[in-house]
Amino acid sequence: MIPIKSTGRTLTEMQELEAMAAELLKTARKLPPGPVRHDLLKEIGKFRARIIALKAKGK
């Protein structure tokens, strides 16, 4: 799991996390189909969901 600390995140840091998630997704999609790719895509999805939750919490 990719750790994200929720305290004190700035807008810029949140944007950096979103950009990181997008790059991870782009890279994972280049992998051949199979369980490793599936697991990575699942982890990236969880990472993105946590970013969204942090953004909602910060509003």
MARSE-513221 format. One record per atom (N, C-alpha, C, O): residue in three letters; atom name; x, y, z. Coordinates in Angstrom, 3 decimals. Example, Ala and Ser with C-alpha at 12.3 -4.5 7.8 and 13.67 -1.06 7.14 Angstrom:
<recs>
<rec aa="ALA" at="N" X="13.190" Y="-5.690" Z="7.800"/>
<rec aa="ALA" at="CA" X="12.300" Y="-4.500" Z="7.800"/>
<rec aa="ALA" at="C" X="13.200" Y="-3.300" Z="7.800"/>
<rec aa="ALA" at="O" X="14.236" Y="-3.319" Z="8.465"/>
<rec aa="SER" at="N" X="12.850" Y="-2.250" Z="7.080"/>
<rec aa="SER" at="CA" X="13.670" Y="-1.060" Z="7.140"/>
<rec aa="SER" at="C" X="12.900" Y="0.030" Z="7.870"/>
<rec aa="SER" at="O" X="13.409" Y="1.138" Z="8.039"/>
</recs>
This chain:
<recs>
<rec aa="MET" at="N" X="0.842" Y="-1.176" Z="0.000"/>
<rec aa="MET" at="CA" X="0.000" Y="0.000" Z="0.000"/>
<rec aa="MET" at="C" X="0.885" Y="1.236" Z="0.000"/>
<rec aa="MET" at="O" X="1.931" Y="1.260" Z="0.649"/>
<rec aa="ILE" at="N" X="0.469" Y="2.247" Z="-0.719"/>
<rec aa="ILE" at="CA" X="1.205" Y="3.500" Z="-0.815"/>
<rec aa="ILE" at="C" X="0.735" Y="4.403" Z="0.323"/>
<rec aa="ILE" at="O" X="-0.446" Y="4.743" Z="0.396"/>
<rec aa="PRO" at="N" X="1.662" Y="4.798" Z="1.223"/>
<rec aa="PRO" at="CA" X="1.229" Y="5.615" Z="2.362"/>
<rec aa="PRO" at="C" X="0.936" Y="7.055" Z="1.966"/>
<rec aa="PRO" at="O" X="1.630" Y="7.643" Z="1.136"/>
<rec aa="ILE" at="N" X="-0.102" Y="7.607" Z="2.576"/>
<rec aa="ILE" at="CA" X="-0.445" Y="9.014" Z="2.399"/>
<rec aa="ILE" at="C" X="-0.753" Y="9.563" Z="3.790"/>
<rec aa="ILE" at="O" X="-1.669" Y="9.081" Z="4.457"/>
<rec aa="LYS" at="N" X="-0.013" Y="10.546" Z="4.224"/>
<rec aa="LYS" at="CA" X="-0.323" Y="11.196" Z="5.493"/>
<rec aa="LYS" at="C" X="-1.353" Y="12.282" Z="5.227"/>
<rec aa="LYS" at="O" X="-1.205" Y="13.070" Z="4.293"/>
<rec aa="SER" at="N" X="-2.389" Y="12.322" Z="6.042"/>
<rec aa="SER" at="CA" X="-3.490" Y="13.247" Z="5.778"/>
<rec aa="SER" at="C" X="-3.279" Y="14.637" Z="6.358"/>
<rec aa="SER" at="O" X="-3.919" Y="15.589" Z="5.913"/>
<rec aa="THR" at="N" X="-2.413" Y="14.773" Z="7.323"/>
<rec aa="THR" at="CA" X="-2.294" Y="16.063" Z="7.986"/>
<rec aa="THR" at="C" X="-1.434" Y="17.030" Z="7.194"/>
<rec aa="THR" at="O" X="-0.347" Y="16.693" Z="6.726"/>
<rec aa="GLY" at="N" X="-1.949" Y="18.233" Z="7.058"/>
<rec aa="GLY" at="CA" X="-1.174" Y="19.311" Z="6.489"/>
<rec aa="GLY" at="C" X="-0.861" Y="19.232" Z="5.005"/>
<rec aa="GLY" at="O" X="0.142" Y="19.798" Z="4.571"/>
<rec aa="ARG" at="N" X="-1.665" Y="18.565" Z="4.221"/>
<rec aa="ARG" at="CA" X="-1.425" Y="18.498" Z="2.770"/>
<rec aa="ARG" at="C" X="-1.867" Y="19.801" Z="2.122"/>
<rec aa="ARG" at="O" X="-2.974" Y="20.280" Z="2.365"/>
<rec aa="THR" at="N" X="-1.015" Y="20.357" Z="1.315"/>
<rec aa="THR" at="CA" X="-1.364" Y="21.570" Z="0.581"/>
<rec aa="THR" at="C" X="-2.002" Y="21.180" Z="-0.744"/>
<rec aa="THR" at="O" X="-1.954" Y="20.023" Z="-1.162"/>
<rec aa="LEU" at="N" X="-2.597" Y="22.167" Z="-1.390"/>
<rec aa="LEU" at="CA" X="-3.207" Y="21.928" Z="-2.699"/>
<rec aa="LEU" at="C" X="-2.157" Y="21.421" Z="-3.686"/>
<rec aa="LEU" at="O" X="-2.426" Y="20.510" Z="-4.469"/>
<rec aa="THR" at="N" X="-0.969" Y="22.004" Z="-3.648"/>
<rec aa="THR" at="CA" X="0.112" Y="21.576" Z="-4.546"/>
<rec aa="THR" at="C" X="0.503" Y="20.125" Z="-4.280"/>
<rec aa="THR" at="O" X="0.712" Y="19.355" Z="-5.217"/>
<rec aa="GLU" at="N" X="0.602" Y="19.755" Z="-3.018"/>
<rec aa="GLU" at="CA" X="0.954" Y="18.376" Z="-2.686"/>
<rec aa="GLU" at="C" X="-0.124" Y="17.402" Z="-3.150"/>
<rec aa="GLU" at="O" X="0.189" Y="16.303" Z="-3.608"/>
<rec aa="MET" at="N" X="-1.383" Y="17.796" Z="-3.034"/>
<rec aa="MET" at="CA" X="-2.470" Y="16.929" Z="-3.492"/>
<rec aa="MET" at="C" X="-2.408" Y="16.775" Z="-5.008"/>
<rec aa="MET" at="O" X="-2.635" Y="15.687" Z="-5.537"/>
<rec aa="GLN" at="N" X="-2.101" Y="17.860" Z="-5.699"/>
<rec aa="GLN" at="CA" X="-1.970" Y="17.794" Z="-7.155"/>
<rec aa="GLN" at="C" X="-0.797" Y="16.902" Z="-7.544"/>
<rec aa="GLN" at="O" X="-0.873" Y="16.178" Z="-8.537"/>
<rec aa="GLU" at="N" X="0.282" Y="16.948" Z="-6.773"/>
<rec aa="GLU" at="CA" X="1.435" Y="16.080" Z="-7.036"/>
<rec aa="GLU" at="C" X="1.062" Y="14.616" Z="-6.837"/>
<rec aa="GLU" at="O" X="1.484" Y="13.755" Z="-7.609"/>
<rec aa="LEU" at="N" X="0.271" Y="14.331" Z="-5.801"/>
<rec aa="LEU" at="CA" X="-0.181" Y="12.958" Z="-5.569"/>
<rec aa="LEU" at="C" X="-1.064" Y="12.475" Z="-6.717"/>
<rec aa="LEU" at="O" X="-0.949" Y="11.331" Z="-7.156"/>
<rec aa="GLU" at="N" X="-1.945" Y="13.351" Z="-7.202"/>
<rec aa="GLU" at="CA" X="-2.801" Y="12.991" Z="-8.335"/>
<rec aa="GLU" at="C" X="-1.976" Y="12.732" Z="-9.589"/>
<rec aa="GLU" at="O" X="-2.263" Y="11.805" Z="-10.346"/>
<rec aa="ALA" at="N" X="-0.959" Y="13.545" Z="-9.805"/>
<rec aa="ALA" at="CA" X="-0.081" Y="13.347" Z="-10.966"/>
<rec aa="ALA" at="C" X="0.690" Y="12.040" Z="-10.829"/>
<rec aa="ALA" at="O" X="0.891" Y="11.328" Z="-11.812"/>
<rec aa="MET" at="N" X="1.119" Y="11.725" Z="-9.612"/>
<rec aa="MET" at="CA" X="1.828" Y="10.475" Z="-9.367"/>
<rec aa="MET" at="C" X="0.919" Y="9.281" Z="-9.667"/>
<rec aa="MET" at="O" X="1.339" Y="8.306" Z="-10.290"/>
<rec aa="ALA" at="N" X="-0.317" Y="9.374" Z="-9.218"/>
<rec aa="ALA" at="CA" X="-1.275" Y="8.291" Z="-9.463"/>
<rec aa="ALA" at="C" X="-1.508" Y="8.114" Z="-10.958"/>
<rec aa="ALA" at="O" X="-1.604" Y="6.988" Z="-11.445"/>
<rec aa="ALA" at="N" X="-1.598" Y="9.216" Z="-11.682"/>
<rec aa="ALA" at="CA" X="-1.811" Y="9.144" Z="-13.135"/>
<rec aa="ALA" at="C" X="-0.614" Y="8.478" Z="-13.820"/>
<rec aa="ALA" at="O" X="-0.793" Y="7.667" Z="-14.729"/>
<rec aa="GLU" at="N" X="0.590" Y="8.814" Z="-13.393"/>
<rec aa="GLU" at="CA" X="1.790" Y="8.197" Z="-13.974"/>
<rec aa="GLU" at="C" X="1.870" Y="6.710" Z="-13.638"/>
<rec aa="GLU" at="O" X="2.249" Y="5.897" Z="-14.481"/>
<rec aa="LEU" at="N" X="1.512" Y="6.364" Z="-12.410"/>
<rec aa="LEU" at="CA" X="1.501" Y="4.950" Z="-12.023"/>
<rec aa="LEU" at="C" X="0.509" Y="4.167" Z="-12.871"/>
<rec aa="LEU" at="O" X="0.798" Y="3.058" Z="-13.319"/>
<rec aa="LEU" at="N" X="-0.660" Y="4.755" Z="-13.086"/>
<rec aa="LEU" at="CA" X="-1.689" Y="4.104" Z="-13.899"/>
<rec aa="LEU" at="C" X="-1.209" Y="3.933" Z="-15.337"/>
<rec aa="LEU" at="O" X="-1.391" Y="2.871" Z="-15.933"/>
<rec aa="LYS" at="N" X="-0.609" Y="4.956" Z="-15.883"/>
<rec aa="LYS" at="CA" X="-0.086" Y="4.911" Z="-17.251"/>
<rec aa="LYS" at="C" X="0.965" Y="3.794" Z="-17.392"/>
<rec aa="LYS" at="O" X="0.965" Y="3.050" Z="-18.373"/>
<rec aa="THR" at="N" X="1.845" Y="3.695" Z="-16.408"/>
<rec aa="THR" at="CA" X="2.890" Y="2.672" Z="-16.435"/>
<rec aa="THR" at="C" X="2.309" Y="1.277" Z="-16.268"/>
<rec aa="THR" at="O" X="2.704" Y="0.346" Z="-16.971"/>
<rec aa="ALA" at="N" X="1.368" Y="1.131" Z="-15.334"/>
<rec aa="ALA" at="CA" X="0.765" Y="-0.186" Z="-15.076"/>
<rec aa="ALA" at="C" X="0.014" Y="-0.703" Z="-16.295"/>
<rec aa="ALA" at="O" X="-0.004" Y="-1.907" Z="-16.547"/>
<rec aa="ARG" at="N" X="-0.602" Y="0.193" Z="-17.048"/>
<rec aa="ARG" at="CA" X="-1.351" Y="-0.222" Z="-18.239"/>
<rec aa="ARG" at="C" X="-0.445" Y="-0.775" Z="-19.335"/>
<rec aa="ARG" at="O" X="-0.913" Y="-1.471" Z="-20.236"/>
<rec aa="LYS" at="N" X="0.843" Y="-0.470" Z="-19.261"/>
<rec aa="LYS" at="CA" X="1.793" Y="-0.980" Z="-20.251"/>
<rec aa="LYS" at="C" X="2.227" Y="-2.412" Z="-19.942"/>
<rec aa="LYS" at="O" X="2.820" Y="-3.077" Z="-20.792"/>
<rec aa="LEU" at="N" X="1.936" Y="-2.884" Z="-18.743"/>
<rec aa="LEU" at="CA" X="2.304" Y="-4.248" Z="-18.371"/>
<rec aa="LEU" at="C" X="1.428" Y="-5.251" Z="-19.109"/>
<rec aa="LEU" at="O" X="0.291" Y="-4.945" Z="-19.469"/>
<rec aa="PRO" at="N" X="1.960" Y="-6.447" Z="-19.332"/>
<rec aa="PRO" at="CA" X="1.131" Y="-7.476" Z="-19.973"/>
<rec aa="PRO" at="C" X="0.002" Y="-7.906" Z="-19.031"/>
<rec aa="PRO" at="O" X="0.156" Y="-7.883" Z="-17.810"/>
<rec aa="PRO" at="N" X="-1.125" Y="-8.295" Z="-19.611"/>
<rec aa="PRO" at="CA" X="-2.238" Y="-8.756" Z="-18.774"/>
<rec aa="PRO" at="C" X="-1.803" Y="-9.909" Z="-17.874"/>
<rec aa="PRO" at="O" X="-0.992" Y="-10.751" Z="-18.259"/>
<rec aa="GLY" at="N" X="-2.353" Y="-9.923" Z="-16.687"/>
<rec aa="GLY" at="CA" X="-2.045" Y="-10.989" Z="-15.750"/>
<rec aa="GLY" at="C" X="-2.259" Y="-10.535" Z="-14.318"/>
<rec aa="GLY" at="O" X="-2.684" Y="-9.406" Z="-14.073"/>
<rec aa="PRO" at="N" X="-1.963" Y="-11.417" Z="-13.374"/>
<rec aa="PRO" at="CA" X="-2.244" Y="-11.106" Z="-11.967"/>
<rec aa="PRO" at="C" X="-1.415" Y="-9.940" Z="-11.417"/>
<rec aa="PRO" at="O" X="-1.904" Y="-9.189" Z="-10.573"/>
<rec aa="VAL" at="N" X="-0.197" Y="-9.780" Z="-11.869"/>
<rec aa="VAL" at="CA" X="0.640" Y="-8.680" Z="-11.369"/>
<rec aa="VAL" at="C" X="0.037" Y="-7.342" Z="-11.798"/>
<rec aa="VAL" at="O" X="-0.093" Y="-6.420" Z="-10.993"/>
<rec aa="ARG" at="N" X="-0.325" Y="-7.252" Z="-13.062"/>
<rec aa="ARG" at="CA" X="-0.941" Y="-6.023" Z="-13.565"/>
<rec aa="ARG" at="C" X="-2.252" Y="-5.747" Z="-12.837"/>
<rec aa="ARG" at="O" X="-2.522" Y="-4.614" Z="-12.437"/>
<rec aa="HIS" at="N" X="-3.055" Y="-6.774" Z="-12.669"/>
<rec aa="HIS" at="CA" X="-4.337" Y="-6.634" Z="-11.994"/>
<rec aa="HIS" at="C" X="-4.139" Y="-6.123" Z="-10.562"/>
<rec aa="HIS" at="O" X="-4.844" Y="-5.212" Z="-10.128"/>
<rec aa="ASP" at="N" X="-3.193" Y="-6.701" Z="-9.835"/>
<rec aa="ASP" at="CA" X="-2.935" Y="-6.282" Z="-8.463"/>
<rec aa="ASP" at="C" X="-2.441" Y="-4.839" Z="-8.401"/>
<rec aa="ASP" at="O" X="-2.843" Y="-4.083" Z="-7.517"/>
<rec aa="LEU" at="N" X="-1.578" Y="-4.459" Z="-9.328"/>
<rec aa="LEU" at="CA" X="-1.078" Y="-3.081" Z="-9.363"/>
<rec aa="LEU" at="C" X="-2.197" Y="-2.094" Z="-9.667"/>
<rec aa="LEU" at="O" X="-2.288" Y="-1.040" Z="-9.038"/>
<rec aa="LEU" at="N" X="-3.038" Y="-2.431" Z="-10.623"/>
<rec aa="LEU" at="CA" X="-4.159" Y="-1.544" Z="-10.945"/>
<rec aa="LEU" at="C" X="-5.103" Y="-1.389" Z="-9.752"/>
<rec aa="LEU" at="O" X="-5.649" Y="-0.311" Z="-9.519"/>
<rec aa="LYS" at="N" X="-5.287" Y="-2.466" Z="-9.009"/>
<rec aa="LYS" at="CA" X="-6.132" Y="-2.424" Z="-7.827"/>
<rec aa="LYS" at="C" X="-5.523" Y="-1.503" Z="-6.762"/>
<rec aa="LYS" at="O" X="-6.236" Y="-0.703" Z="-6.156"/>
<rec aa="GLU" at="N" X="-4.216" Y="-1.613" Z="-6.535"/>
<rec aa="GLU" at="CA" X="-3.531" Y="-0.767" Z="-5.558"/>
<rec aa="GLU" at="C" X="-3.579" Y="0.704" Z="-5.977"/>
<rec aa="GLU" at="O" X="-3.781" Y="1.582" Z="-5.138"/>
<rec aa="ILE" at="N" X="-3.397" Y="0.968" Z="-7.248"/>
<rec aa="ILE" at="CA" X="-3.456" Y="2.343" Z="-7.752"/>
<rec aa="ILE" at="C" X="-4.870" Y="2.904" Z="-7.553"/>
<rec aa="ILE" at="O" X="-5.037" Y="4.072" Z="-7.203"/>
<rec aa="GLY" at="N" X="-5.867" Y="2.075" Z="-7.777"/>
<rec aa="GLY" at="CA" X="-7.248" Y="2.495" Z="-7.541"/>
<rec aa="GLY" at="C" X="-7.483" Y="2.866" Z="-6.083"/>
<rec aa="GLY" at="O" X="-8.167" Y="3.848" Z="-5.793"/>
<rec aa="LYS" at="N" X="-6.923" Y="2.089" Z="-5.170"/>
<rec aa="LYS" at="CA" X="-7.044" Y="2.397" Z="-3.739"/>
<rec aa="LYS" at="C" X="-6.329" Y="3.707" Z="-3.415"/>
<rec aa="LYS" at="O" X="-6.830" Y="4.520" Z="-2.637"/>
<rec aa="PHE" at="N" X="-5.166" Y="3.905" Z="-4.009"/>
<rec aa="PHE" at="CA" X="-4.382" Y="5.123" Z="-3.824"/>
<rec aa="PHE" at="C" X="-5.195" Y="6.340" Z="-4.275"/>
<rec aa="PHE" at="O" X="-5.261" Y="7.348" Z="-3.572"/>
<rec aa="ARG" at="N" X="-5.806" Y="6.234" Z="-5.447"/>
<rec aa="ARG" at="CA" X="-6.617" Y="7.341" Z="-5.977"/>
<rec aa="ARG" at="C" X="-7.841" Y="7.597" Z="-5.101"/>
<rec aa="ARG" at="O" X="-8.227" Y="8.748" Z="-4.895"/>
<rec aa="ALA" at="N" X="-8.446" Y="6.541" Z="-4.591"/>
<rec aa="ALA" at="CA" X="-9.609" Y="6.695" Z="-3.710"/>
<rec aa="ALA" at="C" X="-9.212" Y="7.417" Z="-2.422"/>
<rec aa="ALA" at="O" X="-9.978" Y="8.233" Z="-1.909"/>
<rec aa="ARG" at="N" X="-8.029" Y="7.123" Z="-1.901"/>
<rec aa="ARG" at="CA" X="-7.559" Y="7.802" Z="-0.685"/>
<rec aa="ARG" at="C" X="-7.278" Y="9.273" Z="-0.954"/>
<rec aa="ARG" at="O" X="-7.529" Y="10.121" Z="-0.099"/>
<rec aa="ILE" at="N" X="-6.764" Y="9.575" Z="-2.124"/>
<rec aa="ILE" at="CA" X="-6.524" Y="10.981" Z="-2.491"/>
<rec aa="ILE" at="C" X="-7.856" Y="11.729" Z="-2.537"/>
<rec aa="ILE" at="O" X="-7.969" Y="12.841" Z="-2.023"/>
<rec aa="ILE" at="N" X="-8.855" Y="11.112" Z="-3.154"/>
<rec aa="ILE" at="CA" X="-10.181" Y="11.737" Z="-3.261"/>
<rec aa="ILE" at="C" X="-10.769" Y="11.952" Z="-1.854"/>
<rec aa="ILE" at="O" X="-11.351" Y="13.000" Z="-1.574"/>
<rec aa="ALA" at="N" X="-10.613" Y="10.956" Z="-0.982"/>
<rec aa="ALA" at="CA" X="-11.129" Y="11.074" Z="0.385"/>
<rec aa="ALA" at="C" X="-10.424" Y="12.199" Z="1.143"/>
<rec aa="ALA" at="O" X="-11.060" Y="12.939" Z="1.893"/>
<rec aa="LEU" at="N" X="-9.133" Y="12.324" Z="0.951"/>
<rec aa="LEU" at="CA" X="-8.383" Y="13.396" Z="1.613"/>
<rec aa="LEU" at="C" X="-8.831" Y="14.759" Z="1.109"/>
<rec aa="LEU" at="O" X="-8.966" Y="15.705" Z="1.885"/>
<rec aa="LYS" at="N" X="-9.062" Y="14.852" Z="-0.199"/>
<rec aa="LYS" at="CA" X="-9.519" Y="16.122" Z="-0.766"/>
<rec aa="LYS" at="C" X="-10.891" Y="16.487" Z="-0.196"/>
<rec aa="LYS" at="O" X="-11.139" Y="17.646" Z="0.137"/>
<rec aa="ALA" at="N" X="-11.772" Y="15.508" Z="-0.086"/>
<rec aa="ALA" at="CA" X="-13.117" Y="15.754" Z="0.448"/>
<rec aa="ALA" at="C" X="-13.046" Y="16.144" Z="1.927"/>
<rec aa="ALA" at="O" X="-13.802" Y="17.000" Z="2.388"/>
<rec aa="LYS" at="N" X="-12.156" Y="15.526" Z="2.644"/>
<rec aa="LYS" at="CA" X="-11.988" Y="15.805" Z="4.067"/>
<rec aa="LYS" at="C" X="-11.433" Y="17.210" Z="4.285"/>
<rec aa="LYS" at="O" X="-11.765" Y="17.868" Z="5.271"/>
<rec aa="GLY" at="N" X="-10.592" Y="17.665" Z="3.366"/>
<rec aa="GLY" at="CA" X="-9.964" Y="18.960" Z="3.480"/>
<rec aa="GLY" at="C" X="-10.862" Y="20.132" Z="3.126"/>
<rec aa="GLY" at="O" X="-10.522" Y="21.276" Z="3.428"/>
<rec aa="LYS" at="N" X="-11.987" Y="19.879" Z="2.499"/>
<rec aa="LYS" at="CA" X="-12.886" Y="20.967" Z="2.063"/>
<rec aa="LYS" at="C" X="-13.649" Y="21.545" Z="3.220"/>
<rec aa="LYS" at="O" X="-14.447" Y="22.465" Z="3.035"/>
</recs>
